[in-house]
Amino acid sequence: MEKEVKSDLVYNHWDNVVYVKSHGDEIHIICDKEKQLDRVVERMTTPNCTLAGYEEWDEDEDKKWILKFVVCDPEFEMVPEYN
């Protein structure tokens, strides 16, 4: 049974592997290790959820990776934005 994700909440508990926060139709996930990125993207990407942004913060052992996903209704067709 899936839980409904509420907007503008931080889903963070002491045993979380990654930090998760929702904000409107966006989900932000902060990873501590680079090896977590592929797994998070694989699990989060669905027909209604797509990776919209990526940032690296800090350096060395304090380095973090911030992933931003956008969630939309099934009727909305997501298409890549090209430069």
PAZAPA-4460 file (N, C-alpha, C; in steps of 0.05 Angstrom, whole numbers, plus 32768, in hexadecimal, padded with zeros to 4 digits):
% residues 83
    n_x    n_y    n_z   ca_x   ca_y   ca_z    c_x    c_y    c_z   seq   type   mol
   8011   7FE8   8000   8000   8000   8000   8012   8019   8000     1      M     A
   800E   802A   7FEC   801E   8043   7FEA   8012   8058   7FFC     2      E     A
   8023   8068   8009   801B   807F   8018   801A   8097   8006     3      K     A
   8006   80A8   800B   8005   80C1   7FFB   801A   80D4   8006     4      E     A
   802A   80E0   7FF4   803F   80F3   7FFC   8032   810E   7FFD     5      V     A
   8036   811C   8013   802A   8136   8017   803F   814B   800F     6      K     A
   8035   8162   8006   8046   8178   7FFD   8053   8187   8015     7      S     A
   806B   8191   8010   8079   81A2   8023   8080   8194   803D     8      D     A
   8087   817B   803C   808F   816C   8053   80AB   8160   804F     9      L     A
   80B9   815C   8065   80D2   814F   8065   80CE   8132   806E    10      V     A
   80D4   811F   805D   80D2   8103   8065   80ED   80F9   806D    11      Y     A
   80F5   80FF   8085   810F   80F8   808F   810D   80EB   80AA    12      N     A
   8118   80D4   80AD   8118   80C6   80C7   8135   80BD   80CD    13      H     A
   813A   80B5   80E5   8156   80AF   80ED   8162   8099   80DD    14      W     A
   8152   8087   80D2   815E   8070   80C3   815C   8073   80A5    15      D     A
   8155   808B   809B   8154   808F   807E   816F   808E   8071    16      N     A
   8171   8082   805A   8189   8081   804B   818E   809B   803B    17      V     A
   8177   80A7   8033   8178   80C1   8024   8164   80D4   8031    18      V     A
   8168   80ED   802D   8156   8102   8037   8142   8108   8021    19      Y     A
   8128   8109   8028   8113   810D   8015   8101   8124   801E    20      V     A
   80FB   8136   800C   80E9   814D   8012   80D7   8152   7FFA    21      K     A
   80BD   8156   7FFF   80AB   815D   7FEA   80A5   817B   7FEB    22      S     A
   80A0   8186   7FD3   8099   81A2   7FD1   8087   81A6   7FB9    23      H     A
   806D   81A7   7FBD   805A   81A9   7FA7   805D   8190   7F95    24      G     A
   8062   8194   7F7C   8065   817D   7F69   8082   8174   7F66    25      D     A
   8093   817C   7F79   80AF   8174   7F78   80B6   8163   7F90    26      E     A
   80C9   8151   7F8B   80D4   8140   7FA1   80F2   8144   7F9F    27      I     A
   80FE   814C   7FB6   811B   8150   7FB7   8127   813A   7FC8    28      H     A
   813C   812E   7FBE   8149   8118   7FCC   8167   811E   7FCD    29      I     A
   8172   811D   7FE6   818E   8122   7FEA   819C   8108   7FF1    30      I     A
   81B0   8101   7FE1   81BF   80E8   7FE5   81DA   80EF   7FF1    31      C     A
   81E4   80DE   8003   81FE   80E1   800F   8214   80D4   7FFF    32      D     A
   820D   80C0   7FEF   8221   80B1   7FE0   821A   80B0   7FC2    33      K     A
   822E   80B2   7FB2   8229   80B3   7F95   821D   8099   7F8B    34      E     A
   8224   8082   7F98   8219   8069   7F90   81FA   8066   7F94    35      K     A
   81EF   8079   7FA4   81D2   8079   7FA9   81C2   8084   7F91    36      Q     A
   81CF   8095   7F81   81C1   80A4   7F6C   81B2   8093   7F59    37      L     A
   81BF   807F   7F4D   81B1   806E   7F39   8199   8060   7F45    38      D     A
   819C   8056   7F5D   8186   8047   7F69   816F   805A   7F6F    39      R     A
   8174   8072   7F79   815E   8085   7F7E   8150   808C   7F64    40      V     A
   815F   8092   7F50   8153   809A   7F36   8142   8083   7F2B    41      V     A
   814D   806B   7F2D   813E   8053   7F23   8124   804F   7F32    42      E     A
   8124   8053   7F4D   810C   804E   7F5D   80F8   8065   7F5A    43      R     A
   8101   807D   7F56   80F0   8094   7F55   80E3   809A   7F39    44      M     A
   80F1   8091   7F24   80E7   8097   7F09   80D0   8085   7F02    45      T     A
   80B9   8092   7EFC   80A1   8084   7EF4   8094   8094   7EDD    46      T     A
   807F   808A   7ED2   8071   809A   7EBD   8068   80B6   7EC7    47      P     A
   8064   80B8   7EE1   805A   80D1   7EED   806F   80E1   7EFC    48      N     A
   8088   80D7   7EFD   809D   80E3   7F0C   80B7   80E2   7EFC    49      C     A
   80C4   80F9   7EF9   80DD   80F9   7EE9   80F2   810A   7EF6    50      T     A
   810B   8103   7EF1   8121   8113   7EFC   8122   812E   7EED    51      L     A
   8121   8144   7EFD   8120   815E   7EF1   813A   816E   7EF6    52      A     A
   814A   8165   7F09   8163   8174   7F0F   8176   8165   7F21    53      G     A
   818F   816E   7F21   81A4   8160   7F2F   81B9   8175   7F37    54      Y     A
   81C2   8174   7F50   81D6   8186   7F5A   81EA   8177   7F6C    55      E     A
   8203   817F   7F6B   8217   8175   7F7E   821D   818B   7F92    56      E     A
   821D   8185   7FAC   8223   8198   7FC0   823B   8190   7FD0    57      W     A
   824C   81A2   7FD6   8263   819F   7FE8   8279   818D   7FDA    58      D     A
   828D   8186   7FE9   82A3   8176   7FDE   82AC   8161   7FF3    59      E     A
   82BD   814F   7FEA   82C9   813B   7FFA   82B4   812A   800A    60      D     A
   82B8   8125   8023   82A7   8113   8032   828C   8120   8039    61      E     A
   8289   813B   8036   826F   8148   803B   825E   814B   8021    62      D     A
   8267   8140   800B   825A   8143   7FF2   823E   8136   7FF2    63      K     A
   822B   8145   7FE7   820F   813B   7FE5   8205   813E   7FC8    64      K     A
   81F2   812E   7FC1   81E6   812F   7FA6   81C8   8135   7FAA    65      W     A
   81BE   8149   7F9D   81A2   8151   7FA0   8194   814C   7F85    66      I     A
   817F   813B   7F87   8170   8134   7F70   8154   8140   7F72    67      L     A
   814A   814C   7F5D   812F   8158   7F5D   811E   8149   7F49    68      K     A
   8108   813F   7F52   80F5   8130   7F41   80DB   8141   7F40    69      F     A
   80CE   813F   7F29   80B4   814D   7F25   809F   8138   7F21    70      V     A
   8088   813B   7F2F   8072   8129   7F2E   805B   8137   7F1F    71      V     A
   804D   8129   7F0D   8037   8135   7EFF   8021   8120   7EFB    72      C     A
   800A   812A   7EF3   7FF3   8118   7EEE   7FF8   8106   7ED6    73      D     A
   7FEB   80EF   7ED6   7FEF   80DC   7EBF   7FE8   80E8   7EA4    74      P     A
   7FD5   80FB   7EA3   7FCD   8107   7E8A   7FE2   8119   7E7E    75      E     A
   7FF4   8123   7E8F   8009   8135   7E86   801F   8125   7E79    76      F     A
   8027   812D   7E60   803D   811F   7E53   8057   812E   7E58    77      E     A
   806A   8120   7E65   8084   812B   7E6A   8096   8127   7E52    78      M     A
   80A1   813D   7E49   80B4   813B   7E32   80CE   8149   7E3A    79      V     A
   80E5   813F   7E31   80FE   814C   7E39   8100   8168   7E2E    80      P     A
   810E   8179   7E3D   8113   8195   7E34   812F   8197   7E2A    81      E     A
   8132   819E   7E10   814C   819F   7E04   8155   81BC   7E02    82      Y     A
   816F   81C0   7E04   817A   81DB   7E01   817E   81E2   7DE4    83      N     A
***
